[in-house]
């Protein structure tokens, strides 16, 4: 279960960063997401959830293993 949450956190952060890049126009392409600020905000939320998930997983992992 721990590896699943860590993987989920990594994927959320990576996808969030790509969406931020596309929404702000840093990553160019022919996508409907390019230069649309809504996708930058959605990406920011996605990355924030990923960071929170990763943080809680790291904090919980230490407490469970007794390294506290």
N, C-alpha and C positions, 0 to 999 in steps of 0.2 A: 504494500500500500504506500510506503514511503517513496519508493522510486516512482510510482505513478503520479503522486502529487508533485514531486520535483520535476518530472517530465512535463506535466501540465503547466507548471509555473514557467519553465523555459519556453514552451511553445507560445504561451500567452504573451510573454515579453517579446519574443521574436516577431510574432504577428503584429503586435501593437506597434513595434518600431517601424515595421514595413508600412503599416497603415499611416503612421505619422509622416513618414517620408513621402508617401504618395499624396496624402492630403495637403501637405505644405508645398508640394511641387518639387521637392528635392530629388525624388525618384521620378524620372520622366517616363512616359509611356502613352499608350493610346487607351488606357483604362478610364472608365467613368469616374474613378476615384481620384484621378490626377488633379491637383490644385483645387480640391473641394475640402474646405475647412472642416466640414462635418466628419470626414473620415479621419482627419487629424485628431479631433476630439474623441472619436470612438476608439482610435488607436491609443490615445493617452489613457482612457479608462481601462482598456484591455491590458496595457502594460502595467498600470497601477494594481490591477487585480492579480496579475502574475507576480509582481514584486511582493505584494502582501502574502500571497500563497507561499512563495518561496521563503519569505521571512518567518512565517509561522511554522513552516515545515522545519527550517533550521533550528528555530528556538525549541520546538517540540521534540526534535530529535535529540538535542542535548539533554533535555530534562528526562526523557525516557531512558537514555543510556547511562544516566547518573553522572555525566560530566558537567552538569549544571550551572 
